[in-house]
Amino acid sequence: PSCRRYVAGGRCKSTARLEGKVVIITGANTGIGKETARDLAQRGKVIIACRDIAKAEAAASEIRAETGNQQVIVQKLDLADTKSIREFAEKFLAEEKELHILINNAGVMLCPYSKTVDGFEMHLGVNHLGHFLLTFLLLERLKQCAPARIVNVSSLAHHGGRIRFHDLHGEKCYNRGLAYCHSKLANVLFTRELARRLQGKVTANALHPGSVYSELVRHSFVMTWLWKIFSFFLKTPCEGAQTSIYCAVAEELDSVTGQYFSDCQPAYVSPRGRDDEVAKKLWSVSCELLGIQWD
């Protein structure tokens, strides 16, 4: 029915091949990450970077069987632990000489208050700081393999976010819905500042996948229940993956950078998501928190 087609949204029509190219997708063992991996595995080599190795191996073997591509590789990456991120990057850089596409897809949503191994609030730590560090560690390799792309999965929820520098880790005041929104705004601001700094050597774009029927709401009983009731009005993970795939492969985006997409087309960014001063400040605060120098 046409209503269902409307819900499905835009589709990536590109048939671009990725022969000889290497893609990393974080959190690709389930949901839209897994569907993104499934599509890109029909085009080239995919590295699934996940915390849960058993789940990731199950997803990878399913994708290998379906696509006939044996170049679907699992590596351990826990974005809630900077040591794990550094170990992943070190191992990857030692084993792989190339990297053309980095898809920062993994995310947590609506977690009860908790902190990462390094003491960051969980949403900010995984959704923003973990990917910030991972991108930093892999950037030289992406530059060497240019043209290359960085794709950050954000959300429409960024409209409800703000960067609360006075209470970044939610110690004074915490609301798990807002914490998610703040982290997704951080994704948009990071993409903007990253694109400005890279000046097209490597492109960086962000996207909203749509409201997708996935495991992301598992921490909220109410959301899980609502998701079930309204599943007809939600995208399937395959439909939700289309914009990630589009940002990763579409030929017309070769020199497009610093943009935000939804349904495979440019979308509206909140005024807070266009604040260059906040983007610059978030960048330097992120570097400080992670103990890195990224100029």
Protein Blocks (a to p, Z undefined) as FASTA:
>chain_A
ZZlmmmnopadfbfcdcehiacddehilgcjllmmmmmmmmnmccddddfblmlmmmmmm
mmmmmnopakbccddddfkbmklmmmmmmmmmmmpmbdfbdcdfbccehiacdddfkopa
fklmmmmmmmmmmmmmmmmmmmmmpccdddddddfklmmgccdfklmnommbccfklmmm
mmmmmmmmmmmmmmmmnnomaccddddebjcddfklmmpmklmmmmmmmmmmpccfklmm
mmmmmmmmomklmmgghiaceehiacdddfklmmmklmmmmmmmmmmmnopacZZ
